[in-house]
Amino acid sequence: MELNAKTKEAYEFIKANSTKNENGSYTVKQSDYLKFMDGQGVTKQILESVRDNNTAWNNGMYLKAADALKENIEAAKKAGEDATKATGVVTTNVYNGQIKMKLQASKTFPNPSKPGVNVVKTAVGGLTIEQNRSLDQSILTETEEDIKKLLGL
């Protein structure tokens, strides 16, 4: 696999600074991530500013999705439809992907501590950040081929 210089540097750093846990997943400590990013000129202050502004943006998206959910619940009720299936969605295209906030009017979940008893939650949903556009397509293709071979597909 041919990697560009930045990807190779990041990969080598991650390999050297990740630890494997009992379930087979790897973790890189935040301090190591910050060290790598600082070495690339992205200081902790820049990361904190991006985090704070992303948090504000995501909170705003949640509030707008909640507004849309309320509107769609009212519209479903007026149309005689099942309002519990209404959703409110807001998306934002960003530099290397998309941020999507989706709320569902209600959802029923099993209660693990009480078999046979369900819990109904309202305004269920969450934030999805899709950044596939920031991944090099050749890495994705080669990895997919490697996994297929390992699985015998």
C-alpha positions as CSV (number, residue, x, y, z in Angstrom):
1,M,0.0,0.0,0.0
2,E,1.4,3.4,-1.0
3,L,0.8,6.0,1.6
4,N,1.4,9.7,1.4
5,A,3.9,11.1,3.8
6,K,1.4,12.5,6.3
7,T,-0.7,9.3,6.4
8,K,2.5,7.3,6.9
9,E,3.7,9.5,9.7
10,A,0.3,9.3,11.5
11,Y,0.1,5.5,11.0
12,E,3.6,4.9,12.4
13,F,2.8,7.2,15.3
14,I,-0.5,5.4,16.1
15,K,1.2,2.0,15.8
16,A,3.9,3.1,18.3
17,N,1.4,4.8,20.7
18,S,-1.6,2.5,20.8
19,T,-2.4,-0.1,23.4
20,K,-4.5,-3.2,22.9
21,N,-7.3,-3.8,25.5
22,E,-8.9,-7.1,26.5
23,N,-11.5,-7.0,23.8
24,G,-9.0,-6.6,21.0
25,S,-9.6,-2.9,20.4
26,Y,-6.7,-0.4,20.4
27,T,-6.7,3.0,22.1
28,V,-4.4,6.0,21.7
29,K,-4.2,8.3,24.7
30,Q,-5.5,11.8,24.3
31,S,-2.1,13.1,25.4
32,D,-0.4,11.2,22.5
33,Y,-3.0,12.5,20.0
34,L,-2.3,16.1,21.3
35,K,1.4,15.5,21.0
36,F,1.1,14.3,17.4
37,M,-1.3,17.1,16.4
38,D,1.0,19.7,18.1
39,G,3.9,18.3,16.0
40,Q,1.8,19.0,12.9
41,G,1.2,22.7,14.0
42,V,-2.3,22.1,15.4
43,T,-1.9,23.2,19.0
44,K,-4.0,22.3,21.9
45,Q,-5.5,25.8,21.8
46,I,-6.6,25.3,18.2
47,L,-8.1,22.0,19.0
48,E,-10.0,23.4,22.0
49,S,-11.3,26.3,19.9
50,V,-12.5,23.8,17.2
51,R,-14.1,21.6,19.9
52,D,-15.9,24.5,21.6
53,N,-17.2,25.9,18.3
54,N,-18.2,22.4,17.1
55,T,-20.1,21.9,20.4
56,A,-21.9,25.2,20.0
57,W,-22.8,24.3,16.4
58,N,-24.0,20.8,17.3
59,N,-26.1,22.1,20.1
60,G,-27.7,24.5,17.7
61,M,-28.3,21.7,15.2
62,Y,-30.0,19.7,18.1
63,L,-32.3,22.6,18.9
64,K,-33.2,23.1,15.2
65,A,-33.8,19.3,14.8
66,A,-36.1,19.6,17.9
67,D,-38.0,22.5,16.2
68,A,-38.4,20.4,13.1
69,L,-39.5,17.4,15.2
70,K,-42.2,19.5,16.9
71,E,-43.4,20.8,13.5
72,N,-43.5,17.3,12.0
73,I,-45.4,15.9,15.1
74,E,-48.0,18.6,14.7
75,A,-48.3,17.9,10.9
76,A,-48.6,14.2,11.5
77,K,-51.4,14.8,14.0
78,K,-53.3,17.1,11.7
79,A,-52.9,14.5,8.9
80,G,-54.2,11.7,11.2
81,E,-50.9,9.9,11.0
82,D,-48.8,8.2,13.7
83,A,-47.0,11.1,15.3
84,T,-44.6,8.8,17.2
85,K,-42.9,8.0,14.0
86,A,-42.1,11.7,13.2
87,T,-38.5,12.8,12.8
88,G,-36.6,16.1,12.8
89,V,-33.4,16.2,10.8
90,V,-30.8,18.9,10.2
91,T,-27.7,18.3,8.1
92,T,-24.6,20.4,7.4
93,N,-22.0,19.7,4.7
94,V,-18.6,20.4,6.1
95,Y,-15.1,20.5,4.6
96,N,-14.5,16.8,4.6
97,G,-17.9,15.2,5.2
98,Q,-21.3,15.8,6.7
99,I,-22.8,16.4,10.2
100,K,-26.3,15.0,10.7
101,M,-28.6,15.5,13.7
102,K,-31.7,13.3,13.7
103,L,-34.3,13.1,16.3
104,Q,-37.2,10.6,16.4
105,A,-40.4,11.4,18.3
106,S,-40.3,8.2,20.3
107,K,-38.7,4.8,20.4
108,T,-39.4,1.7,22.5
109,F,-36.4,-0.1,24.0
110,P,-36.3,-3.3,26.0
111,N,-35.5,-2.9,29.7
112,P,-32.5,-5.2,30.4
113,S,-33.1,-5.2,34.1
114,K,-36.8,-6.1,33.7
115,P,-37.3,-8.7,30.9
116,G,-40.6,-8.2,29.1
117,V,-40.9,-4.6,30.2
118,N,-40.2,-1.9,27.6
119,V,-39.1,1.7,28.1
120,V,-40.5,4.4,25.8
121,K,-38.1,7.3,25.2
122,T,-39.0,10.6,23.5
123,A,-36.8,12.8,21.3
124,V,-34.5,9.9,20.7
125,G,-31.6,10.4,18.3
126,G,-28.2,11.7,18.0
127,L,-25.4,13.2,16.0
128,T,-23.7,11.4,13.1
129,I,-20.5,12.7,11.7
130,E,-19.6,11.2,8.3
131,Q,-16.1,11.9,7.2
132,N,-15.4,9.2,4.6
133,R,-14.4,11.9,2.1
134,S,-11.3,12.5,4.3
135,L,-10.1,8.9,3.7
136,D,-7.9,8.0,0.8
137,Q,-9.9,5.8,-1.5
138,S,-6.9,3.5,-2.3
139,I,-6.6,2.7,1.4
140,L,-10.3,1.8,1.6
141,T,-10.1,-0.4,-1.5
142,E,-6.9,-2.2,-0.5
143,T,-8.2,-2.8,3.1
144,E,-11.5,-4.2,1.7
145,E,-9.6,-6.6,-0.5
146,D,-7.4,-7.7,2.5
147,I,-10.5,-8.3,4.6
148,K,-12.2,-10.3,1.9
149,K,-9.1,-12.6,1.6
150,L,-9.0,-13.1,5.4
151,L,-12.7,-14.0,5.3
152,G,-12.3,-16.3,2.3
153,L,-14.8,-14.2,0.3
